[in-house]
């Protein structure tokens, strides 16, 4: 995928998260979001790009998925 296409997808995603928001149905999730400064309107959270990128930056470089049969374990990242 081209760098331009990746940028377009990123920008469109950020616009949706900021303008349309995401609905969270679990009250504990709503509280966590509120406690972390996320703008809420009822059950709908609206994220800024800075908020999203802060949390993306906290993700590990590699995530492991463990199968019942360890032969099929995989590392993502």
C-alpha positions as CSV (number, residue, x, y, z in Angstrom):
1,X,0.0,0.0,0.0
2,X,1.4,3.4,-0.9
3,X,2.3,6.0,1.7
4,X,-0.3,8.3,0.3
5,X,-3.0,5.7,0.8
6,X,-1.9,5.0,4.4
7,X,-2.1,8.7,5.1
8,X,-5.6,9.0,3.6
9,X,-6.8,6.0,5.7
10,X,-5.2,7.5,8.9
11,X,-6.8,10.9,8.3
12,X,-10.2,9.4,7.6
13,X,-10.0,7.3,10.7
14,X,-9.0,10.3,12.9
15,X,-11.9,12.3,11.4
16,X,-14.4,9.5,12.3
17,X,-13.0,9.1,15.8
18,X,-13.2,12.9,16.4
19,X,-16.4,13.8,14.7
20,X,-18.6,10.7,14.8
21,X,-17.2,9.0,17.8
22,X,-17.4,5.5,19.1
23,X,-20.3,4.1,21.3
24,X,-19.3,2.2,24.4
25,X,-22.1,0.2,26.1
26,X,-20.3,-0.9,29.2
27,X,-20.6,1.6,32.1
28,X,-17.1,0.8,33.3
29,X,-15.6,1.6,29.9
30,X,-17.4,4.9,29.9
31,X,-16.0,5.7,33.3
32,X,-12.5,4.8,32.3
33,X,-12.8,7.1,29.3
34,X,-14.2,10.0,31.3
35,X,-11.5,9.5,33.9
36,X,-8.9,9.8,31.2
37,X,-10.1,13.0,29.7
38,X,-12.0,11.6,26.7
39,X,-14.9,13.8,25.6
40,X,-18.2,11.9,26.1
41,X,-21.7,12.5,25.1
42,X,-23.7,9.8,26.8
43,X,-22.2,6.5,25.6
44,X,-20.3,8.1,22.7
45,X,-16.6,8.9,23.0
46,X,-14.9,11.5,20.8
47,X,-11.1,11.1,20.5
48,X,-8.5,13.6,19.4
49,X,-5.7,12.5,17.2
50,X,-3.3,13.3,20.1
51,X,-5.2,11.0,22.5
52,X,-5.2,8.2,20.0
53,X,-1.5,8.5,19.1
54,X,-0.6,8.6,22.8
55,X,-2.2,5.2,23.4
56,X,-0.9,3.7,20.2
57,X,2.5,4.7,21.3
58,X,2.0,2.6,24.5
59,X,1.4,-0.6,22.5
60,X,4.1,-3.3,22.5
61,X,6.1,-3.9,19.4
62,X,5.2,-7.5,19.4
63,X,2.0,-9.3,20.6
64,X,2.0,-13.1,21.0
65,X,-1.0,-15.3,20.3
66,X,-0.8,-18.7,22.0
67,X,-2.6,-21.7,20.5
68,X,-3.8,-24.8,22.3
69,X,-1.0,-26.6,20.3
70,X,2.2,-24.6,20.8
71,X,3.3,-25.5,17.3
72,X,0.8,-22.9,16.1
73,X,1.8,-20.0,18.4
74,X,2.5,-16.8,16.5
75,X,4.1,-13.4,17.1
76,X,2.4,-10.4,15.6
77,X,4.6,-7.3,14.9
